[in-house]
Amino acid sequence: MAFELFYGYDESAEPYAQAISDFAAQLPGIQVYNMVVPNHCEFGLPQRLKDQQGCTSQRENTQYIYDNLTGAVPVDIYDALNQHKEEYLYFNTDTHWAALGAYYAYEKFCETADVKAAPLEDFTLASYDGFLGYLYQLTAEDCLAMNPDRLDVYEPGYPYTAALSYDSGETFSEQEGINSSDSSMGYSMFLRGDNPCLRVVNKTKLIGRKLAVVKESYGNVIGPFLAASFDETYIIDFRSFEGSLPEFCQAHGVTDVLFLNSTIAANTYARVEDLYTLFP
């Protein structure tokens, strides 16, 4: 296995917590949530090695963020992941989490947001062996090449339509499905990669709620699950979306907004600056 090590601390997390609180104030009438996803080294490395490498605690870091939020509801998934850490929650050659980890996080979000979670068996699983992710590309280690990952792609069991916007959500083009079926795309199979906005219309939901997910790449794998629980779901990559989030939410009748980021992103000031571009 290869790991992306974590060195965040309270001061590096403070700008993110402040930003999410600022955003909640600029989205009146909308329920705002925040989920920070620990990465693999928190659960995959023994404590002695984390100590040896000078890693800091992602439990303490995420808790600091949640304790300093104002106007946004924290979605604390740490225990849910920790309880299942022996399962295939993270890739071993890539920096991202795998679909099963995202599903456990989805269950916790549904509990927090008071919506029904779809059972995992409602989704159709397609698995693709031989995935070598970014950490292999970075290191070219033979031991990683000999132990490739598996991509588990869960296709929705509910009837839906999916459409991509390559701008600010003004124009959408219909897609054949929410995920790609081209396994050569690797992690970009999920949600067809990092696009400005993906709209999923769930044809079976009549709960009167629409969700916008504001994310970086960690949000891709959880998208099909979240869309199972809302009438419409808009998945926005803040690094490329060109519009105003408040105006977008008003135009599309969004009732709930989930900010979802990895601990690395939440402790990287450049990512916080990218988030602020959604609020011109």
C-alpha positions in Angstrom: 0.0 0.0 0.0 1.0 3.6 -0.5 -0.3 6.4 1.7 -0.7 10.2 1.4 0.4 11.4 4.8 -1.5 14.1 6.8 0.1 17.0 8.5 -2.8 19.3 9.2 -3.3 21.2 12.4 -5.8 23.6 14.0 -4.4 26.7 12.4 -4.5 25.2 8.9 -8.1 24.0 9.4 -9.3 27.4 10.7 -9.8 29.1 7.3 -11.9 26.2 6.1 -14.2 26.2 9.1 -14.6 30.0 8.8 -15.3 29.7 5.1 -18.1 27.1 5.6 -19.6 29.3 8.3 -19.5 32.3 5.9 -21.1 30.4 3.2 -24.0 29.2 5.4 -24.8 32.8 6.2 -24.9 33.6 2.4 -27.4 30.7 1.8 -30.5 31.8 3.8 -33.4 29.4 3.8 -31.1 26.5 2.8 -29.9 23.8 5.2 -26.1 23.6 4.9 -24.0 20.6 5.9 -20.3 20.0 6.0 -18.5 16.6 5.7 -14.7 16.3 6.0 -13.4 12.9 4.8 -10.3 11.4 6.5 -7.8 9.8 4.2 -6.4 6.3 4.2 -3.4 6.9 6.4 -5.7 7.7 9.4 -7.0 4.1 9.4 -4.5 2.1 7.3 -1.2 3.0 9.1 -0.4 1.8 12.7 0.0 4.7 15.1 3.7 4.0 15.6 4.4 4.7 11.9 2.2 7.8 11.9 4.2 9.0 14.9 7.4 8.1 13.2 6.4 10.2 10.2 5.2 13.1 12.2 1.6 12.7 11.1 -1.1 14.6 13.0 -4.5 13.3 14.1 -7.3 13.5 11.5 -9.8 12.8 14.3 -8.7 15.9 16.2 -8.5 17.9 13.0 -12.0 17.1 11.8 -13.4 17.7 15.3 -11.8 21.1 15.4 -13.6 22.0 12.1 -16.9 20.8 13.3 -16.6 22.5 16.7 -15.9 25.8 14.9 -18.8 25.8 12.4 -21.6 28.3 12.7 -24.8 27.9 10.7 -23.7 24.6 9.1 -24.5 21.1 10.4 -21.5 18.8 10.8 -21.6 15.3 9.3 -19.1 13.4 11.3 -18.3 10.2 9.5 -15.1 9.3 11.4 -16.6 6.6 13.6 -18.6 5.1 10.7 -15.3 4.6 8.8 -13.3 3.5 11.8 -15.8 0.8 12.6 -15.3 -0.7 9.1 -11.6 0.1 8.6 -10.8 -3.6 7.9 -13.1 -3.5 4.8 -12.2 -2.1 1.4 -12.8 1.5 2.1 -9.8 3.1 0.5 -7.6 2.4 -2.5 -4.1 1.1 -1.9 -2.5 2.8 -4.9 -4.5 6.0 -5.0 -5.3 9.0 -2.8 -9.1 8.5 -2.9 -11.6 6.5 -0.9 -13.4 3.6 -2.6 -17.1 3.2 -3.1 -17.8 1.2 0.1 -16.3 3.9 2.3 -18.4 6.5 0.5 -21.5 4.4 1.1 -21.0 4.3 4.9 -20.5 8.1 4.8 -23.7 8.4 2.8 -25.6 6.5 5.5 -24.4 8.9 8.1 -25.3 11.9 6.0 -28.9 10.6 5.5 -29.2 10.1 9.2 -28.1 13.7 9.8 -30.2 15.1 7.0 -33.3 13.1 8.0 -33.7 11.4 4.6 -34.0 7.7 3.8 -30.8 5.9 2.8 -31.1 3.4 -0.1 -29.8 0.0 0.8 -26.6 -1.0 -0.9 -28.3 -4.0 -2.5 -30.5 -1.5 -4.4 -27.5 -0.6 -6.6 -25.9 -2.8 -9.3 -22.2 -3.5 -8.7 -19.7 -3.7 -11.6 -16.1 -4.4 -10.5 -13.0 -3.8 -12.6 -9.6 -5.2 -11.6 -6.2 -3.9 -12.4 -6.6 -0.2 -11.3 -3.3 1.5 -10.5 -3.9 5.0 -9.1 -2.1 8.2 -8.6 0.3 7.0 -5.9 1.5 4.3 -8.2 2.0 6.8 -11.0 3.9 9.0 -8.7 6.2 6.3 -7.3 6.3 3.6 -10.0 6.9 1.1 -7.2 6.9 -2.5 -8.3 5.2 -3.7 -5.1 2.2 -1.5 -6.0 2.2 -2.8 -9.6 2.0 -6.3 -8.3 -1.0 -5.4 -6.0 -3.4 -3.3 -8.1 -6.7 -2.1 -6.8 -10.3 -3.0 -7.8 -12.8 -0.4 -8.9 -16.2 -1.1 -7.5 -18.7 1.0 -9.4 -22.3 1.1 -8.1 -24.9 1.9 -10.7 -28.2 3.3 -9.4 -31.2 1.0 -9.2 -33.6 3.9 -9.3 -34.8 5.4 -12.6 -33.0 8.6 -13.3 -31.6 11.0 -15.9 -28.0 12.4 -15.7 -26.8 15.6 -17.5 -23.5 17.4 -17.5 -22.9 21.2 -17.5 -19.5 22.4 -18.5 -20.1 26.0 -17.4 -22.1 27.5 -14.6 -25.1 25.2 -14.8 -26.9 27.2 -17.5 -26.8 24.5 -20.1 -26.8 20.7 -19.6 -26.1 17.8 -22.0 -27.8 14.5 -21.3 -25.5 11.5 -20.5 -26.1 7.8 -20.9 -25.4 7.2 -17.2 -24.2 8.8 -14.0 -20.8 6.9 -14.2 -18.6 6.0 -17.2 -18.3 2.3 -18.2 -14.7 2.9 -19.5 -12.4 1.3 -16.9 -9.4 2.9 -18.5 -10.5 6.1 -16.9 -9.7 4.8 -13.5 -11.1 6.9 -10.7 -12.6 9.2 -13.3 -15.2 6.5 -14.0 -17.1 7.9 -11.0 -19.4 10.7 -12.2 -17.4 10.8 -15.5 -14.6 12.7 -13.8 -14.2 16.2 -12.4 -16.8 18.3 -14.2 -18.3 21.7 -13.2 -21.8 20.3 -12.6 -23.6 17.1 -12.9 -27.4 17.0 -12.5 -29.2 13.8 -11.5 -33.0 13.7 -11.5 -34.4 10.8 -9.5 -37.7 9.9 -11.1 -39.0 8.0 -8.0 -38.4 10.6 -5.2 -41.2 12.9 -4.1 -39.8 14.3 -0.9 -39.7 17.9 -2.1 -36.0 18.4 -1.5 -33.1 19.1 -3.8 -29.4 18.7 -2.9 -26.3 20.5 -4.1 -23.0 18.8 -3.3 -20.0 21.2 -3.4 -16.9 19.0 -3.7 -13.5 18.2 -5.0 -12.7 14.8 -6.4 -13.5 13.0 -3.1 -17.1 13.8 -3.8 -17.3 11.8 -7.1 -17.7 8.3 -5.7 -20.5 9.2 -3.3 -22.6 10.9 -5.9 -24.7 8.0 -7.0 -25.6 7.2 -3.4 -26.6 10.8 -2.5 -28.8 11.0 -5.6 -30.9 8.1 -4.3 -32.3 10.2 -1.5 -33.3 13.5 -3.2 -35.6 14.5 -6.0 -32.7 16.2 -7.7 -29.0 16.3 -7.0 -26.5 18.8 -8.4 -22.9 17.8 -7.9 -20.7 20.9 -8.3 -16.9 20.8 -8.5 -15.9 24.2 -7.0 -12.5 24.1 -8.8 -14.1 24.6 -12.2 -17.7 25.8 -11.7 -18.0 29.3 -13.1 -21.2 30.6 -11.5 -22.5 32.0 -8.2 -23.7 29.2 -5.8 -26.4 31.3 -4.2 -27.8 32.3 -7.6 -27.6 28.7 -8.8 -29.4 27.4 -5.7 -32.2 30.0 -6.0 -32.7 29.3 -9.8 -32.9 25.5 -9.2 -34.9 25.4 -6.0 -32.1 23.8 -4.0 -33.1 23.1 -0.4 -30.0 21.4 1.0 -26.2 22.1 0.4 -23.5 19.7 1.4 -19.9 20.8 1.4 -17.8 17.7 1.1 -14.0 17.7 1.1 -11.1 15.5 2.1 -9.0 16.5 5.2 -6.1 17.4 2.8 -8.3 19.8 0.9 -9.8 21.3 4.1 -6.3 22.1 5.3 -5.1 23.6 2.0 -5.6 27.3 1.8 -5.6 27.3 -2.0 -8.7 25.0 -1.9 -10.4 27.4 0.5 -9.7 30.3 -1.9 -11.3 28.2 -4.7 -14.4 27.8 -2.6 -14.8 31.5 -2.2 -15.1 31.9 -6.0 -18.6 30.4 -5.7 -19.6 33.5 -3.8 -18.7 36.5 -6.0 
